[in-house]
Amino acid sequence: MKPKRTRLPGITLRDATASDADAIMRLLADVNPDDPEAFEGARPGLEMPQSGPLSHFRVLIVVAADGTGRPVGALLAGAPLWLLEHESNIDDVLLEALIARVGIITAVAVDPERRGSGVGAELVRHAVRRFTRAGYGLLTLNTLPALESYYQHLGFTIMDDLIVNLDDGRMLGQRWGDTRVAARALDRHTAFADVPGLGSPVVSGLLPGSRVPRGAYFDGEKLCN
Ligand SMILES: CC(C)(COP(=O)(O)OP(=O)(O)OC[C@H]1O[C@@H](n2cnc3c(N)ncnc32)[C@H](O)[C@@H]1OP(=O)(O)O)[C@@H](O)C(=O)NCCC(=O)NCCS
């Protein structure tokens, strides 16, 4: 991607390269101060050549740069790795289908001196556009309570559990212990359906044939209508 101007004076967005790695790691160290090296695992991805559908195959690493080209914000997103460890033993075909449709923002951070001027919002909105263009149906992230309203402001719905209706009537649910989920539907097929019997909305229509039928309810085991 060519550097892209934003509405913010002097701030451009561009796909990260290997030479941005140290700056990105410095910025992302603020996401989890208890574990400042939490995102070091993203370095090898940055060594990869840039190629679609995102910036580095199924990973998106974008920097916001100031007028001198210095990174002042970074966003890291990619595949929902929690699916690989899911207790329901998802088969490979379903796993591939989901990985092609669900993106997750793993981290976003802005230089403390530039916070509050819209850089974070530009990065998140950019990620929404990139995942949408790449054919994804859902973008999620995990958020602490302090940032829930921030992500709501950016069009995300906050939920306790991420529940996805599958194409065979089954549902896939995931809950994180310490955070809630922020999710945003990216295309006209995908929507959030309120289902009696469930405490969180259900992601409907993400996969072909997975729309939640009107009047559906959860009987404690499965979706019925
Ligand atoms: C969270 C973070 C990325 C936000 O970036 P930012 O550039 O400061 O945020 P923005 O300036 O884009 O804020 C956009 C809007 O959200 C609002 N906002 C900012 N922080 C907010 C918060 N904690 N709660 C609610 N709204 C918030 C702003 O007021 C602004 O509203 P406006 O558009 O109506 O003026 C930044 O504070 C940061 O780097 N924090 C440390 C790392 C971190 O915690 N990352 C998130 C977890 S991955």
Ligand as a Chemical Component Dictionary entry (heavy atoms), coordinates in Angstrom:
data_LIG
# 
_chem_comp.id                   LIG 
_chem_comp.type                 NON-POLYMER 
_chem_comp.pdbx_formal_charge   0 
_chem_comp.three_letter_code    LIG 
# 
loop_
_chem_comp_atom.comp_id 
_chem_comp_atom.atom_id 
_chem_comp_atom.alt_atom_id 
_chem_comp_atom.type_symbol 
_chem_comp_atom.charge 
_chem_comp_atom.model_Cartn_x 
_chem_comp_atom.model_Cartn_y 
_chem_comp_atom.model_Cartn_z 
_chem_comp_atom.pdbx_ordinal 
LIG C1  C1  C 0 -6.106  3.611  23.178 1  
LIG C2  C2  C 0 -5.281  4.496  22.263 2  
LIG C3  C3  C 0 -4.720  3.644  21.135 3  
LIG C4  C4  C 0 -6.211  5.569  21.698 4  
LIG O1  O1  O 0 -5.521  6.310  20.709 5  
LIG P1  P1  P 0 -5.681  7.916  20.598 6  
LIG O2  O2  O 0 -4.993  8.326  19.365 7  
LIG O3  O3  O 0 -5.242  8.527  21.873 8  
LIG O4  O4  O 0 -7.269  8.050  20.505 9  
LIG P2  P2  P 0 -8.027  9.055  19.554 10 
LIG O5  O5  O 0 -7.398  10.398 19.683 11 
LIG O6  O6  O 0 -8.072  8.473  18.201 12 
LIG O7  O7  O 0 -9.488  9.061  20.174 13 
LIG C5  C5  C 0 -10.573 9.070  19.310 14 
LIG C6  C6  C 0 -11.803 9.337  20.105 15 
LIG O8  O8  O 0 -11.939 8.430  21.209 16 
LIG C7  C7  C 0 -12.028 9.145  22.429 17 
LIG N1  N1  N 0 -11.282 8.405  23.437 18 
LIG C8  C8  C 0 -9.941  8.307  23.570 19 
LIG N2  N2  N 0 -9.642  7.508  24.617 20 
LIG C9  C9  C 0 -10.829 7.108  25.134 21 
LIG C10 C10 C 0 -11.195 6.292  26.242 22 
LIG N3  N3  N 0 -10.277 5.726  27.040 23 
LIG N4  N4  N 0 -12.520 6.083  26.478 24 
LIG C11 C11 C 0 -13.466 6.661  25.681 25 
LIG N5  N5  N 0 -13.174 7.443  24.625 26 
LIG C12 C12 C 0 -11.872 7.670  24.376 27 
LIG C13 C13 C 0 -11.405 10.476 22.141 28 
LIG O9  O9  O 0 -11.944 11.451 23.024 29 
LIG C14 C14 C 0 -11.816 10.721 20.700 30 
LIG O10 O10 O 0 -13.168 11.164 20.638 31 
LIG P3  P3  P 0 -13.612 12.279 19.555 32 
LIG O11 O11 O 0 -13.332 11.665 18.195 33 
LIG O12 O12 O 0 -15.082 12.445 19.834 34 
LIG O13 O13 O 0 -12.774 13.452 19.860 35 
LIG C15 C15 C 0 -4.141  5.216  23.008 36 
LIG O14 O14 O 0 -4.666  5.873  24.127 37 
LIG C16 C16 C 0 -3.020  4.304  23.470 38 
LIG O15 O15 O 0 -2.035  4.105  22.769 39 
LIG N6  N6  N 0 -3.119  3.709  24.689 40 
LIG C17 C17 C 0 -2.090  2.811  25.203 41 
LIG C18 C18 C 0 -2.149  1.459  24.516 42 
LIG C19 C19 C 0 -3.515  0.806  24.672 43 
LIG O16 O16 O 0 -4.086  0.749  25.748 44 
LIG N7  N7  N 0 -4.072  0.295  23.535 45 
LIG C20 C20 C 0 -5.394  -0.295 23.502 46 
LIG C21 C21 C 0 -5.398  -1.734 23.778 47 
LIG S1  S1  S 0 -4.927  -2.692 22.381 48 
# 
loop_
_chem_comp_bond.comp_id 
_chem_comp_bond.atom_id_1 
_chem_comp_bond.atom_id_2 
_chem_comp_bond.value_order 
_chem_comp_bond.pdbx_ordinal 
LIG C1  C2  SING 1  
LIG C2  C3  SING 2  
LIG C2  C4  SING 3  
LIG C2  C15 SING 4  
LIG C4  O1  SING 5  
LIG O1  P1  SING 6  
LIG P1  O2  DOUB 7  
LIG P1  O3  SING 8  
LIG P1  O4  SING 9  
LIG O4  P2  SING 10 
LIG P2  O5  DOUB 11 
LIG P2  O6  SING 12 
LIG P2  O7  SING 13 
LIG O7  C5  SING 14 
LIG C5  C6  SING 15 
LIG C6  O8  SING 16 
LIG C6  C14 SING 17 
LIG O8  C7  SING 18 
LIG C7  N1  SING 19 
LIG C7  C13 SING 20 
LIG N1  C8  SING 21 
LIG N1  C12 SING 22 
LIG C8  N2  DOUB 23 
LIG N2  C9  SING 24 
LIG C9  C10 SING 25 
LIG C9  C12 DOUB 26 
LIG C10 N3  SING 27 
LIG C10 N4  DOUB 28 
LIG N4  C11 SING 29 
LIG C11 N5  DOUB 30 
LIG N5  C12 SING 31 
LIG C13 O9  SING 32 
LIG C13 C14 SING 33 
LIG C14 O10 SING 34 
LIG O10 P3  SING 35 
LIG P3  O11 DOUB 36 
LIG P3  O12 SING 37 
LIG P3  O13 SING 38 
LIG C15 O14 SING 39 
LIG C15 C16 SING 40 
LIG C16 O15 DOUB 41 
LIG C16 N6  SING 42 
LIG N6  C17 SING 43 
LIG C17 C18 SING 44 
LIG C18 C19 SING 45 
LIG C19 O16 DOUB 46 
LIG C19 N7  SING 47 
LIG N7  C20 SING 48 
LIG C20 C21 SING 49 
LIG C21 S1  SING 50 
# 
